[in-house]
Amino acid sequence: MSSASTMKAMVSNASGGYCLSSAMPQPSPKPGMMLVRVEAVALNPYDTKVIEYGIISPEPYVGGCDFAGVVVAAGPGVTRFQPGDSVLSMHTRGGFAEYALAFEDMSCHIPKGMSYNEACSLGLGIGISGLALFQQPGLNLPLQHGHDLSNMDGDGRRNGYTNGHTNGHTNGSTNGHGKSEEGYKDPITVLVAGGASASGTMATQLLKLAGYNPIVTCSPANNSLCESFGASACFDYNSPTCGADIRLHTDNSLAYVVDCVTNVATMTMCYEAIGTQGGTYIALDATANTVKYTRRDVRADWVMANTLLGEPCKLDGVYGRPSAPEHREFASHFFRLAERWLAEGKIRNHPLEIRTGGLESVDSGLQDLRDGIVRGKKLVVPLVKTCFTLKKVSYANSMSRLDVTFKTLDGLTLSGWLYPAAQYGPGIIVSPGFNMPREAFVPDIAQWYQNHGITALIFDTRTYGLSEGLPRQETSARKRVEDFHDAVTYLSKHELVDPQKIALWGLCFDGNMCLAATALDPRVHAVVAVAPVIDLHGFPERRRAILELAMQDREAQMAGEEPIYLPYVNEDGTVPLGPSMGSDFWPMMTRLKIPVENRVTVQTFYNAFSWDIMTLIPYVSPTPAMMVTPENDIECPAAEQIAAFEKMGEPKTFHLLPGKGHLDWAFGDVDSVMEKQLEFLKGALNF
């Protein structure tokens, strides 16, 4: 912020876009509202409509309806949130700013392990999809599985709210397969047109959670994506027989459709899919009258997010809407229910595309939405930097991040982020260390390499983050090295990557893993090990106690019990094997919003005892290797790192960081550290 009372914000301008203002007044929370420091904001087509259709406001209009951040002040009457809470929220305005107002009853606590980037993409989807599915003038479907809002609050408490479900849904209604619920227990089928859109995947999840059977239209390439969100069947929207295929699949009984695309083609297809008994078609945008009245047995309507506030929508033309207090009442209850689903891990975000550059990048992102060049991703703009302060180098198409997955040899799916460079060239796999998800430290490292012409991949190794594998939070060094092999396989096949120019980059424990993977994988052409841990055996006096516990755990698991877990970091800053991580380590993880689980299986430590990187160190050669050693590293003693480096063959490069500890080199301006690594990689990979 520029002062105590002003802030930066993106405001509407005369040319139909947004421009940066550095002197907008900081808002103050009114009753029932909170002031939120915005950490990330999502971009939506709605943000363009309010400009194009003339929002009526006596003040400069600040856009942004989907945001996440930290509560800094709570207005009168707010009881569910307090300063310091991490929240996601939807509003019809205000998110494109350093600070925004959030309604208490239209906000959710961000669950542990969810980043601000992920959280900011959910609020509007929850609100608009809920309105389209479970409220008038939407489909007005009753919630099944005990979630009916007519008798339950989001936290399970009884209340007097009713959303008017007296429409016969539960008395002999058809289930989408031509059978009554009384005689056939299959759930009612609902079609989601545009199932691979962000609103489509949200609608699919909500339908599944509410007890319905979602089917979707999408391109065949997105079938697996839609199925992962709960779709039971996918239909190619490009097929001329799409509507007929859906009608056949549903035995001519489809009665409910939500259209997340909403154009003449999708509306026509949906009308063709609805059975001969008629039904309800609900869109997320204004409907086409040329199609609307072609079937008198279909009720067609559309919903808009503004009405969730219960206030009039002051836009020109068809987008103007009267106030709808019942929509606000619905939203108040539905966001409570959604918060519970989020906490239980039952709602997840659509694949994201991260746009860097902060608020200044909002307008160009919205233009990309207008031009239709954003497909299959939800655009998100982080407003704050993480721990690194890195210089930015502009490449035409490099400022993006893609959600990716790849398979391991033993069939697990690993989840990661790809940072594509602007041109064909080298690739690098970047990894953060022991027990760390991909969000920890390395996204800025990956982006730095991306900006310098190297396509970067970071991923959750097995049992961590969004990757598969059981037991959770268990590390086997051998399996982790194999994950790096499979990551090399994936990256080497990418269209932007020269398979002869792939490097590994690992921090701490993963410095060890990357050295091992390099020694065993001739496809790796360079490796950078930063503050690598060398000795995994810990303090001898603790070794026997851990081994005894590990054997007890093996016996217990064989008897069907759950694995035994130990803290990753104890309250005094030590780890179970003995070395100190520093008493401020865990508070630092919390402060940086790094979703680290403070637990690992006891078998992880057993596995560590059998691993000795020093037996593999000589075999890193002839691959070029660089070791980056903080001079004052206590967690991974500098002397051990130097001894390992001396055992390496040529070619090798050593970079000592004077006066630095294990992790403090990563705070502040680290460009000088990164430039040394880039110089090494350019020589090793010849680019």
Secondary structure as UniProt FT lines:
FT   STRAND          6..12
FT   TURN            14..15
FT   STRAND          18..25
FT   TURN            31..32
FT   STRAND          33..42
FT   HELIX           45..52
FT   TURN            53..54
FT   STRAND          66..74
FT   TURN            76..77
FT   TURN            83..84
FT   STRAND          86..90
FT   STRAND          99..103
FT   HELIX           104..106
FT   STRAND          107..109
FT   TURN            112..113
FT   HELIX           116..119
FT   TURN            120..122
FT   HELIX           123..134
FT   TURN            136..139
FT   TURN            145..146
FT   TURN            149..151
FT   TURN            154..155
FT   TURN            169..170
FT   TURN            181..183
FT   STRAND          189..193
FT   TURN            194..196
FT   HELIX           198..209
FT   TURN            210..211
FT   STRAND          213..218
FT   HELIX           220..222
FT   HELIX           223..228
FT   TURN            229..230
FT   STRAND          233..236
FT   TURN            237..238
FT   TURN            240..241
FT   HELIX           242..249
FT   TURN            250..252
FT   STRAND          256..259
FT   HELIX           264..273
FT   TURN            276..277
FT   STRAND          279..283
FT   HELIX           289..292
FT   TURN            293..294
FT   TURN            296..297
FT   STRAND          298..302
FT   HELIX           305..309
FT   HELIX           317..319
FT   HELIX           325..343
FT   TURN            344..345
FT   STRAND          352..354
FT   HELIX           358..361
FT   HELIX           362..371
FT   STRAND          378..382
FT   STRAND          388..389
FT   TURN            396..398
FT   STRAND          402..407
FT   TURN            409..410
FT   STRAND          413..419
FT   STRAND          425..431
FT   TURN            434..435
FT   TURN            438..439
FT   HELIX           442..451
FT   TURN            452..453
FT   STRAND          455..459
FT   TURN            462..463
FT   TURN            465..466
FT   TURN            472..473
FT   HELIX           477..492
FT   TURN            495..496
FT   STRAND          497..507
FT   HELIX           509..520
FT   TURN            522..523
FT   STRAND          526..530
FT   HELIX           540..558
FT   TURN            559..560
FT   STRAND          565..566
FT   TURN            571..572
FT   TURN            576..577
FT   TURN            583..584
FT   HELIX           585..591
FT   TURN            592..593
FT   STRAND          600..601
FT   HELIX           602..609
FT   HELIX           613..615
FT   HELIX           617..619
FT   TURN            620..622
FT   STRAND          625..630
FT   TURN            631..632
FT   TURN            634..637
FT   HELIX           638..647
FT   STRAND          652..657
FT   TURN            658..659
FT   TURN            662..663
FT   HELIX           664..666
FT   STRAND          668..669
FT   HELIX           671..685
//
